[in-house]
Amino acid sequence: MEMPMRSQVLAMSLLLLAATPAAADTAQEIAAHGMSLTFQSAGFELTFTPDGKFTGMNGQINGTWRIDGDKVCSTGGIRPGENCMAFPADKKSGDTFEVSLPAGLVTVKIK
């Protein structure tokens, strides 16, 4: 059964938060500035707050986040437990790059 686009975007955001170790500098940039994600022409933003919370899709997803060494790890959303995400090294606010996930390529822009 094919997932509706909204469910696919939500699943992609959670998969992004469930990948392997991230470059610490890129993770810190994302935590400080947030990010926009685009998957199959659908886009949304994730915002991270200094108190360790994140929101996305106009408040439809939310949870907690932390940086663990070179990882951005989060809990919340539809995936149980803690999930960590990998990013390429040396990305800064304004940079756009792609992350390859099992469901396809996701374009990430650090706000």
C-alpha positions in Angstrom: 0.0 0.0 0.0 1.4 3.4 -1.0 1.8 5.9 1.8 0.2 9.4 1.4 2.7 12.2 0.7 2.3 13.7 4.2 3.1 10.3 5.8 6.1 9.9 3.5 7.4 13.3 4.6 6.9 12.5 8.2 8.6 9.2 7.8 11.5 10.8 6.0 12.0 13.4 8.8 12.1 10.6 11.3 14.5 8.6 9.2 16.7 11.6 9.0 16.8 11.7 12.7 17.6 8.0 12.8 20.8 7.7 10.8 24.4 7.2 11.9 27.1 9.5 13.4 27.1 13.1 12.2 29.9 15.6 11.8 29.9 17.6 15.0 30.2 21.0 13.3 27.3 20.3 11.0 25.2 18.9 13.8 25.9 22.1 15.9 24.9 24.3 12.9 21.6 22.4 12.4 20.8 22.6 16.2 21.6 26.3 16.2 19.7 27.3 13.0 17.3 24.5 12.2 16.9 22.9 8.8 14.6 22.6 5.8 14.0 19.1 4.3 12.8 18.3 0.8 11.7 14.8 -0.2 9.8 14.0 -3.5 9.0 17.7 -3.9 7.5 18.0 -0.5 9.3 20.3 2.0 9.1 21.2 5.7 11.3 22.7 8.4 12.6 21.4 11.7 13.4 23.8 14.4 15.6 23.0 17.4 15.4 25.0 20.7 18.2 25.4 23.2 16.1 23.6 25.8 16.5 20.4 23.9 13.2 20.3 22.0 12.4 20.2 18.3 9.3 20.8 16.2 8.4 20.3 12.6 5.5 20.3 10.1 3.7 23.2 11.9 3.9 21.4 15.2 2.7 18.0 13.9 5.9 16.4 14.9 7.9 17.2 18.1 10.2 15.7 20.5 13.6 16.2 22.2 17.1 16.3 20.8 20.7 16.3 21.9 24.2 16.3 20.4 26.2 13.3 21.5 29.8 13.8 20.2 29.3 13.9 16.5 25.6 12.8 16.5 22.3 14.6 16.6 20.0 12.2 18.5 16.3 12.7 19.0 13.2 11.1 20.6 9.6 11.7 19.7 7.5 11.5 16.6 6.3 8.2 15.3 9.5 6.1 15.8 10.0 4.7 19.3 13.2 5.2 21.2 16.1 7.4 20.4 17.3 7.9 16.9 20.5 9.5 15.6 21.3 11.2 12.2 24.3 11.4 10.0 25.3 14.6 8.1 28.4 15.4 5.9 31.1 17.3 7.6 31.8 21.0 7.5 28.3 22.3 6.6 27.3 25.8 7.7 24.1 27.9 7.8 22.9 28.4 4.3 24.4 25.2 2.9 22.3 22.7 1.0 23.3 19.1 0.6 21.7 15.7 0.0 21.4 12.8 2.5 20.9 9.3 1.1 18.4 7.2 3.0 16.8 3.9 2.2 13.7 5.6 0.9 15.7 7.9 -1.4 17.6 11.2 -1.4 16.6 14.0 0.9 17.7 17.6 0.4 18.7 19.3 3.5 19.3 23.1 3.9 20.6 24.5 7.1 18.6 27.7 7.9 
